[in-house]
C-alpha cells in the first residue's frame, strides 16, 4: 500500500497506522484500488471488496477519499467514473457502497446510485433484559470458514455474499458464534455485546446476551428500517441486492 495512499486515508478518516496495517494485511490489493494523481501525487482514492450477488461479481466500494486541498474540483465524481469503467471491463455486475451521511447519499444519487439494502438494529439495556425470559444457549465460537458456510443458509435471496477478504478483515474485529437457530459476528466490550451481524431467531437475542456474560447489547440484522446500501448497476440487469450485512464503518 503506497505511502501516499496511507497518508490520504489517515487524513480523511483519522485511522491509525495499526488499523491500516490490518487493512493492508487482510483486505488491500492493488487490483482492488483506484486513484487519481495531480502533479505526480495521489489526491483521491478508493478501495473495494469483492462480493457476489446471485453468483455474479460485484464490488463493495470502501474508503472513498479526496485530499482536503483538492476538494471541490469534481475529483470524486471523476474517480467514481474511472472505477465504474474499470469494474465493467473486469466483468463486474455492479457496485455497492454505504454512505455515512445524508450529503453523501445525495452525492451518490446524482451519479446514479440507488438505495437498495436495509437493516434494523435491536437494542437491549441492562434494565429491559430483566423483563425477558431467557434460556441457556449452547453457543460456540466458530472460524470464518464455518461462519461463511452457515451464513449462506440464513441470508435472504438477493443478499450480497461477503466472503474471502471481507471475512479476513472482519475477523480482526469480531468473534464468530453459532448455536441452534443463531449465527453471530460480534464484539464484546465492557459487558456490552455489539453484534455486527445477527442472523436467526430474534427471540433468542436476550439469551445470547446473557450466555455471553453481557449486560446489554445492540445487534444489526436483516430488516427494512434503515437504509445502508446504495447500488450502481454496470450492466443492463435490473437485479439489485436487498441486504448488505457487513458495513465497514
C-alpha positions, -999 to 999 in steps of 0.1 A, spaced: 0 0 0 17 32 -12 27 57 15 6 84 -1 -25 62 0 -19 57 37 -15 94 44 -46 103 24 -66 77 43 -53 88 77 -61 125 70 -95 117 56 -107 92 83 -84 96 113 -75 59 114 -42 48 129 -12 31 113 -21 0 133 -56 -1 117 -41 5 82 -16 -23 88 -46 -46 94 -64 -35 63 -32 -38 42 -25 -73 55 -61 -87 52 -80 -67 25 -58 -45 4 -49 -54 -32 -36 -31 -58 -61 -48 -81 -89 -35 -59 -78 1 -57 -83 31 -79 -68 66 -75 -62 99 -92 -30 120 -92 -21 156 -97 15 167 -103 26 132 -96 9 129 -62 -22 108 -52 -51 131 -44 -81 109 -45 -85 71 -39 -109 43 -31 -108 5 -25 -133 -23 -28 -141 -58 -15 -151 -85 -40 -186 -98 -33 -212 -117 -52 -249 -112 -60 -266 -144 -71 -232 -158 -82 -223 -126 -101 -194 -105 -91 -200 -71 -76 -177 -46 -58 -183 -32 -23 -167 2 -26 -150 14 6 -130 44 20 -135 69 -8 -114 99 0 -101 131 -16 -73 152 -2 -88 183 15 -67 207 -5 -82 192 -38 -118 191 -29 -144 209 -49 -128 201 -82 -151 171 -92 -123 146 -85 -145 122 -66 -170 121 -95 -141 115 -119 -127 88 -97 -161 70 -95 -165 72 -133 -130 58 -137 -137 30 -112 -170 21 -129 -153 18 -163 -126 -4 -148 -151 -26 -130 -172 -30 -161 -141 -40 -181 -132 -66 -154 -167 -82 -156 -183 -69 -125 -221 -68 -125 -224 -37 -102 -211 -17 -73 -225 -12 -38 -214 13 -11 -227 26 22 -226 64 26 -220 77 61 -240 109 58 -272 123 41 -250 146 20 -231 116 6 -263 98 -1 -274 128 -23 -240 129 -40 -241 93 -50 -277 96 -61 -265 122 -86 -241 98 -102 -267 70 -105 -266 51 -72 -299 40 -57 -307 30 -21 -314 -7 -21 -304 -25 11 -318 -21 46 -313 -34 81 -326 -30 116 -308 -25 149 -321 -41 181 -311 -26 214 -312 -43 249 -303 -25 281 -295 -40 314 -329 -28 327 -351 -42 299 -332 -75 297 -346 -85 331 -381 -84 315 -373 -113 291 -375 -149 299 -341 -164 289 -327 -198 284 -292 -212 285 -279 -214 249 -252 -238 236 -233 -211 218 -198 -219 205 -171 -200 187 -165 -209 150 -139 -199 125 -146 -177 95 -148 -206 71 -176 -223 90 -193 -189 95 -193 -183 58 -208 -217 51 -235 -214 77 -243 -178 67 -254 -186 32 -283 -207 47 -295 -177 67 -293 -150 41 -324 -139 21 -325 -142 -17 -306 -114 -34 -283 -108 -4 -247 -97 -10 -224 -126 -3 -193 -112 15 -165 -137 19 -128 -140 13 -111 -107 21 -144 -94 36 -141 -121 64 -103 -118 66 -108 -81 75 -138 -87 97 -121 -115 116 -96 -89 131 -125 -71 147 -150 -97 159 -156 -132 171 -179 -156 152 -206 -176 171 -231 -203 162 -259 -221 180 -292 -236 173 -311 -211 150 -285 -184 156 -254 -170 139 -235 -140 151 -205 -118 144 -198 -96 174 -175 -76 196 -177 -77 234 -165 -47 254 -173 -37 290 -200 -64 291 -217 -49 261 -224 -71 230 -220 -52 198 -235 -75 171 -220 -65 138 -244 -90 122 -270 -113 138 -289 -139 118 -315 -163 131 -343 -163 157 -345 -128 172 -364 -140 203 -331 -157 214 -311 -125 215 -317 -118 252 -305 -154 259 -275 -148 237 -265 -116 255 -267 -134 289 -250 -165 276 -220 -144 266 -219 -128 301 -230 -94 288 -254 -69 304 -265 -51 273 -264 -54 235 -270 -38 202 -273 -61 172 -278 -54 135 -299 -79 114 -319 -81 82 -348 -57 82 -364 -27 64 -360 1 90 -327 17 80 -311 21 46 -274 12 45 -265 4 9 -267 21 -25 -262 2 -57 -250 11 -92 -256 -14 -120 -228 -18 -145 -250 -39 -169 -285 -39 -183 -296 -62 -155 -323 -48 -132 -314 -71 -103 -304 -53 -71 -293 -66 -38 -317 -65 -8 -292 -69 20 -256 -59 28 -245 -75 61 -211 -62 69 -208 -24 69 -172 -15 75 -178 18 92 
